[in-house]
Amino acid sequence: MAQFQYMLAPMEDFTDNAFRTLCFRHGADVTFTELLRIEALAKNVENTWARIEKKDNTPVIIQLLGNSEEDLAKFLDKFEPFDGFLGFNLNLGCPDPQVVSLGYGCAMIKNFSRVKRMVDMIKNKGYSCSVKMLLGKDAKEKEKKFYLNTIKEVDADFFIVHPRHGKEGYDKKPDYSVLKECVKTGKRIIANGDIDSKEKVELLKSFGVSGVMIGRAAVVSPQIFDKLRGNRLISPEEIKKEYSDLAEKYNAPFRYRKNVMKRII
Ligand SMILES: Cc1cc2nc3c(=O)[nH]c(=O)nc-3n(C[C@H](O)[C@H](O)[C@H](O)COP(=O)(O)O)c2cc1C
């Protein structure tokens, strides 16, 4: 992963195989599944396994949510890699109060020793593993800089940093300034949050990040990756048709189609 990378963010009820393939065709280097609960995978919940069913060779990283090492071991024993599979990503970003109360998502940022063990378990199986994180579950945790400890102590292949804390909504600006200290750790840092223009990408590049991850701007315009790279763009009608064809081919669930078609411009 030497080159600067453009990544499609994981988004629940959006980033199924059809949408991931659309973004890959239009300039995303790497895509992510939406979050999948480790517990559900360990218990063989069919619906959850269906979300990692291989439909083509689009490069994909599977995102995992949970904190049970036992369940992770059970899941890893059952998992078979496939063409296009690039590795796993551990979710340390979900701010949902229910998820936080279980000690998952952004509640794991301060628990770096467990995160380290889980990442090592995945890597010991021979798979790549990255981490996607906020800056803490609240302002206090951000202030204490637990996120820096996690980046320093955990041996993940890269860290996607969305520089907000768990109590901040999208109305608050992400604090890009912290990305400089994250980069200083010597680890590979991918920037995420409100990235929608070449100017922002250039600013973040100047901080030394190794790539950018884009979520909401890719739903509005799946060609954002091509646009940022300076590639040729096709018309909105053509992009909608391309998505519809992929959704049809891969039998995308209705709510994914509805969510994407409602927002795509
Ligand atoms: C509808 C929606 C669903 C999301 N689902 C996930 C998810 O499953 N896993 C995750 O790590 N982040 C999830 N996120 C957060 C995004 O991946 C991303 O971190 C966030 O939106 C900031 O990036 P952006 O400003 O480019 O959208 C979701 C965001 C949205 C808007």
The ligand as a Gaussian input file, in Angstrom:
#p B3LYP/6-31G(d) Opt

LIG

0 1
 C      -25.589000       5.913000       6.914000
 C      -24.235000       5.701000       7.544000
 C      -23.869000       4.429000       7.956000
 C      -22.607000       4.216000       8.546000
 N      -22.242000       2.938000       8.887000
 C      -20.975000       2.721000       9.339000
 C      -20.489000       1.404000       9.562000
 O      -21.188000       0.402000       9.331000
 N      -19.224000       1.262000      10.039000
 C      -18.408000       2.347000      10.288000
 O      -17.266000       2.188000      10.703000
 N      -18.843000       3.607000      10.060000
 C      -20.085000       3.811000       9.583000
 N      -20.475000       5.089000       9.284000
 C      -19.503000       6.201000       9.438000
 C      -18.746000       6.426000       8.118000
 O      -18.005000       5.288000       7.746000
 C      -17.778000       7.622000       8.215000
 O      -16.822000       7.365000       9.219000
 C      -18.484000       8.931000       8.548000
 O      -19.679000       9.085000       7.813000
 C      -17.577000      10.145000       8.271000
 O      -17.157000      10.128000       6.928000
 P      -17.884000      11.060000       5.792000
 O      -17.898000      12.463000       6.334000
 O      -17.032000      10.918000       4.573000
 O      -19.272000      10.534000       5.618000
 C      -21.730000       5.315000       8.730000
 C      -22.119000       6.592000       8.314000
 C      -23.344000       6.804000       7.718000
 C      -23.719000       8.186000       7.255000

